[in-house]
Amino acid sequence: MRIGVLFVGELADRGFNASAFAGAKAAMEAGHRIEILSGIAYNPAEMTAAVERGLHGLDGLVFVGGQGDRVVPEIARRHPGKLFALVQGNHIAPNVASYDVLQEQSAFLGGYLAARMTQTGTVAHLSGHRVRPGLKGRAAFAGGVRHAAAGVRLLTAFCGTQDANDTTRRWADAQIAAGADILFTMLNGARDGAIEACAGRARQIGNALDWCRIRPDIFLASAEARIDLGVLQAITDMEAGALPAKVRAFGLSNGGAVHLTMGADVPAALVREIEELSGRIARGEVEVPESYDGPEFALEHDDA
């Protein structure tokens, strides 16, 4: 069986795509016949065209990212003889499966940490595209902030890009100028802009990968998410011809699928507190919100 794995944006994004690509590589090493399709623009028409092009010669296709919910369902209806999987998706059909690595659980823990560590009483969230995983991550981070301290102010924004560093630098600068001393960033290639803004001024909580190891001077923590596990499971299920009949989730209860990695300067007592909270979430004792209806941060002059 020949399976394509499609990525919106670049593979080496040091974010969701990089994690997902590790799953595709693991599948190749296990002997699966995998074709990588990458560099696709975040545009419904271009994503649709890329999927249609990629299907030639393939028996199945794994679409990485919540963007797939917008284009895969209709394509799957037109190609009932092929199998599809959405990683970070939410659509189920006879030939479509969805796999969801619950990034929001580690984002909730990140919000709790930010609210407990802020010195200014203001924290921020910055992401790019308003796709379902990003919206859930924002809602969870906000929920974690509220769970820790109701009085902490949250500045939250979607800047419209995951890859343009000049844009993320401008937005992060503005959030820091507005008082935020800890930023939670859900970005891909554009994280460097936010890192530059934080240098010497604020700390950051990353996502997807272990950013505390990559830039310990900037990152207070990182809301890790093993997107590779979703990709590898999707490929395995396709090969077995056994697509799950409901969204398959990977979270805190799945031993390392998601995790809040914390830097060396987080107090030991707070680390233990967050580990205890993590266990409560895994057991279903603490609810992680999936929606946010509060105010959003805006630039005074946004020409993006």
C-alpha positions as CSV (number, residue, x, y, z in Angstrom):
1,M,0.0,0.0,0.0
2,R,1.3,3.5,-0.9
3,I,0.4,6.3,1.5
4,G,1.0,10.0,1.1
5,V,1.6,12.3,4.1
6,L,0.7,15.9,3.2
7,F,1.9,19.0,5.1
8,V,0.7,22.6,4.9
9,G,3.8,24.7,5.1
10,E,7.4,23.5,5.4
11,L,8.6,20.3,7.1
12,A,11.4,21.9,9.1
13,D,9.1,24.3,10.9
14,R,10.2,23.3,14.5
15,G,6.6,22.8,15.3
16,F,3.6,20.6,14.5
17,N,5.0,19.7,11.0
18,A,8.4,18.7,12.4
19,S,6.8,16.5,15.0
20,A,4.4,14.9,12.4
21,F,7.3,14.3,10.0
22,A,9.0,12.3,12.7
23,G,6.0,10.0,12.6
24,A,6.2,9.7,8.8
25,K,9.9,8.8,9.1
26,A,9.2,6.2,11.7
27,A,6.6,4.6,9.3
28,M,9.2,4.6,6.5
29,E,11.7,2.9,8.9
30,A,9.1,0.3,9.7
31,G,8.8,-0.6,6.1
32,H,5.7,1.4,5.0
33,R,5.7,2.9,1.5
34,I,5.4,6.6,2.2
35,E,5.4,9.7,-0.1
36,I,5.9,13.1,1.4
37,L,3.9,16.1,0.0
38,S,5.0,19.4,1.6
39,G,5.2,23.1,1.0
40,I,1.5,23.5,0.5
41,A,0.1,27.0,1.0
42,Y,-2.5,27.7,3.6
43,N,-5.3,28.4,1.1
44,P,-8.4,26.1,0.5
45,A,-8.1,26.1,-3.2
46,E,-4.4,25.3,-3.2
47,M,-4.8,22.6,-0.4
48,T,-7.6,21.0,-2.4
49,A,-5.5,21.0,-5.6
50,A,-2.5,19.5,-3.8
51,V,-4.6,16.7,-2.3
52,E,-6.1,15.9,-5.7
53,R,-2.7,15.9,-7.4
54,G,-1.2,13.9,-4.6
55,L,-3.8,11.1,-4.9
56,H,-2.5,9.8,-8.2
57,G,-0.6,6.6,-7.5
58,L,-1.6,6.6,-3.8
59,D,-3.9,4.2,-2.0
60,G,-4.3,6.6,1.0
61,L,-3.5,10.0,2.2
62,V,-2.7,11.4,5.6
63,F,-3.4,15.2,5.9
64,V,-1.5,16.8,8.8
65,G,-3.3,19.7,10.4
66,G,-6.7,21.0,11.3
67,Q,-6.9,22.7,7.9
68,G,-7.7,19.3,6.5
69,D,-11.2,19.4,7.9
70,R,-12.0,22.1,5.3
71,V,-10.9,20.2,2.2
72,V,-10.7,16.4,2.8
73,P,-14.4,15.6,3.4
74,E,-15.5,16.6,-0.1
75,I,-12.4,15.0,-1.8
76,A,-13.0,11.8,0.1
77,R,-16.6,11.7,-1.2
78,R,-15.3,12.0,-4.7
79,H,-12.8,9.2,-4.2
80,P,-14.6,6.4,-2.2
81,G,-12.0,3.9,-3.2
82,K,-9.2,5.7,-1.4
83,L,-8.5,6.0,2.4
84,F,-7.9,9.3,4.1
85,A,-6.8,10.3,7.6
86,L,-6.8,13.7,9.3
87,V,-4.2,14.3,12.0
88,Q,-5.5,17.0,14.3
89,G,-8.8,16.6,12.5
90,N,-12.4,16.0,13.5
91,H,-14.2,14.4,10.5
92,I,-15.3,10.8,10.3
93,A,-16.6,9.0,7.2
94,P,-16.5,5.5,5.8
95,N,-13.1,6.2,4.2
96,V,-12.0,9.0,6.5
97,A,-10.5,8.7,10.0
98,S,-9.3,11.4,12.4
99,Y,-6.6,11.4,15.0
100,D,-6.3,14.2,17.6
101,V,-3.2,14.7,19.8
102,L,-4.7,16.7,22.7
103,Q,-2.3,19.7,22.6
104,E,-4.9,21.6,24.6
105,Q,-4.2,19.5,27.7
106,S,-0.5,20.6,27.8
107,A,-1.7,24.2,26.8
108,F,-3.9,24.2,29.9
109,L,-0.9,23.4,32.1
110,G,1.0,26.1,30.3
111,G,-1.7,28.6,31.2
112,Y,-1.6,27.6,34.8
113,L,2.2,27.9,34.9
114,A,2.1,31.3,33.2
115,A,-0.5,32.7,35.7
116,R,1.5,31.4,38.6
117,M,4.8,32.8,37.3
118,T,3.9,36.2,35.9
119,Q,5.4,39.2,37.7
120,T,3.3,41.8,35.8
121,G,-0.1,40.1,36.2
122,T,-0.5,40.0,32.4
123,V,0.2,37.0,30.1
124,A,-0.3,36.5,26.4
125,H,-1.2,33.9,23.7
126,L,-0.1,34.3,20.1
127,S,-1.0,32.0,17.3
128,G,-1.4,32.2,13.5
129,H,-4.3,30.6,11.8
130,R,-7.8,30.1,13.3
131,V,-7.9,26.3,12.8
132,R,-9.6,24.0,15.2
133,P,-6.4,22.8,17.0
134,G,-5.2,26.4,17.4
135,L,-8.6,27.6,18.8
136,K,-8.7,24.7,21.2
137,G,-5.2,25.4,22.3
138,R,-6.0,29.1,23.0
139,A,-9.2,28.1,24.9
140,A,-7.2,25.7,27.0
141,F,-4.4,28.1,27.8
142,A,-7.0,30.7,28.8
143,G,-8.7,28.0,31.0
144,G,-5.4,27.2,32.7
145,V,-4.8,30.9,33.4
146,R,-8.3,31.2,35.0
147,H,-7.8,27.9,36.9
148,A,-4.6,29.3,38.5
149,A,-5.6,32.9,39.2
150,A,-8.8,34.7,38.2
151,G,-7.2,38.2,38.3
152,V,-4.5,37.6,35.7
153,R,-5.0,39.5,32.5
154,L,-4.8,37.6,29.2
155,L,-3.9,39.1,25.8
156,T,-4.8,36.7,23.1
157,A,-4.3,37.0,19.3
158,F,-4.2,35.2,16.0
159,C,-1.9,37.1,13.8
160,G,-2.8,35.4,10.5
161,T,0.5,33.6,9.7
162,Q,2.4,30.7,11.0
163,D,5.5,31.5,9.0
164,A,6.2,35.2,8.7
165,N,8.6,36.3,11.4
166,D,8.3,40.0,10.8
167,T,4.6,39.7,11.6
168,T,5.0,37.6,14.7
169,R,7.8,40.0,15.9
170,R,5.4,42.9,15.6
171,W,2.6,41.2,17.4
172,A,4.8,39.9,20.2
173,D,6.4,43.3,20.6
174,A,3.0,44.8,21.0
175,Q,1.8,42.3,23.6
176,I,5.0,42.8,25.6
177,A,4.6,46.5,25.4
178,A,1.0,46.1,26.7
179,G,2.4,44.4,29.9
180,A,2.8,40.7,29.1
181,D,5.8,39.1,30.6
182,I,5.1,35.5,29.6
183,L,3.9,34.6,26.0
184,F,2.5,31.2,25.0
185,T,3.2,30.8,21.2
186,M,1.5,28.3,18.9
187,L,3.6,29.1,15.8
188,N,5.6,27.2,13.2
189,G,8.4,28.8,11.3
190,A,7.4,32.2,12.6
191,R,8.4,31.5,16.2
192,D,11.7,33.2,15.7
193,G,10.0,36.6,15.4
194,A,8.4,36.1,18.9
195,I,11.7,34.8,20.3
196,E,13.5,38.0,19.1
197,A,10.7,40.1,20.7
198,C,11.1,38.2,24.0
199,A,14.9,38.5,24.3
200,G,15.7,40.3,27.5
201,R,12.1,41.4,28.0
202,A,9.8,38.4,28.5
203,R,9.7,34.6,28.8
204,Q,8.0,32.3,26.4
205,I,6.1,29.0,26.6
206,G,6.4,27.1,23.4
207,N,4.5,24.2,21.9
208,A,4.9,20.9,20.0
209,L,8.7,20.4,20.6
210,D,10.9,20.8,23.7
211,W,11.8,24.5,23.4
212,C,13.4,24.5,26.9
213,R,16.1,22.4,25.4
214,I,16.4,24.5,22.3
215,R,16.4,28.0,23.9
216,P,16.5,27.7,27.7
217,D,17.3,31.4,27.9
218,I,13.9,32.3,26.4
219,F,11.6,29.4,27.2
220,L,10.0,29.0,30.6
221,A,8.2,25.8,29.4
222,S,6.9,24.0,26.4
223,A,3.5,22.4,25.8
224,E,4.8,19.4,24.0
225,A,2.5,17.3,21.7
226,R,3.6,14.1,20.0
227,I,1.9,14.6,16.6
228,D,4.1,11.8,15.3
229,L,2.1,9.3,17.3
230,G,-1.1,10.3,15.4
231,V,0.6,10.1,12.0
232,L,2.1,6.7,12.8
233,Q,-1.2,5.3,14.0
234,A,-3.0,6.7,11.0
235,I,-0.6,4.9,8.6
236,T,-0.8,1.7,10.7
237,D,-4.6,1.7,10.6
238,M,-4.7,2.4,6.9
239,E,-2.4,-0.5,6.2
240,A,-4.6,-2.8,8.3
241,G,-7.7,-1.5,6.6
242,A,-9.2,-0.7,10.0
243,L,-10.0,3.0,10.3
244,P,-11.5,3.9,13.7
245,A,-15.2,4.8,13.7
246,K,-14.6,7.8,16.0
247,V,-11.9,10.3,16.5
248,R,-8.9,8.6,18.2
249,A,-7.4,10.9,20.8
250,F,-3.9,10.9,22.4
251,G,-3.5,12.9,25.6
252,L,-2.1,12.9,29.1
253,S,-3.6,9.5,29.8
254,N,-1.5,8.0,26.9
255,G,1.9,8.1,28.6
256,G,3.8,11.0,27.0
257,A,1.6,11.9,24.1
258,V,1.4,15.4,25.5
259,H,3.4,16.9,28.3
260,L,4.4,20.3,29.8
261,T,8.1,20.4,29.9
262,M,9.3,23.0,32.4
263,G,12.6,24.9,32.5
264,A,15.2,24.6,35.3
265,D,14.1,27.9,36.9
266,V,10.5,26.8,37.6
267,P,10.3,26.3,41.4
268,A,10.3,22.6,42.4
269,A,7.1,23.1,44.5
270,L,5.3,24.5,41.4
271,V,6.6,21.6,39.3
272,R,5.0,19.2,41.7
273,E,1.8,21.2,41.7
274,I,1.6,21.1,37.9
275,E,2.4,17.4,37.9
276,E,-0.5,16.8,40.3
277,L,-2.8,18.9,38.1
278,S,-1.7,16.9,35.1
279,G,-2.8,13.7,36.8
280,R,-6.2,15.2,37.6
281,I,-6.7,16.2,34.0
282,A,-5.7,12.7,32.8
283,R,-8.2,11.1,35.2
284,G,-11.0,13.5,34.0
285,E,-11.2,15.4,37.3
286,V,-10.4,18.7,35.7
287,E,-12.2,19.9,32.5
288,V,-10.1,21.5,29.8
289,P,-12.3,24.1,27.9
290,E,-12.5,23.9,24.1
291,S,-13.9,27.3,23.5
292,Y,-13.1,30.9,24.4
293,D,-15.4,33.9,24.1
294,G,-13.4,36.6,25.8
295,P,-11.7,39.7,24.4
296,E,-8.9,39.6,21.8
297,F,-5.8,41.7,21.6
298,A,-5.4,43.9,18.5
299,L,-2.6,46.0,17.1
300,E,-3.3,49.7,17.0
301,H,-2.1,49.9,13.4
302,D,-2.2,46.4,11.8
303,D,-1.2,46.6,8.1
304,A,-0.6,42.8,7.8
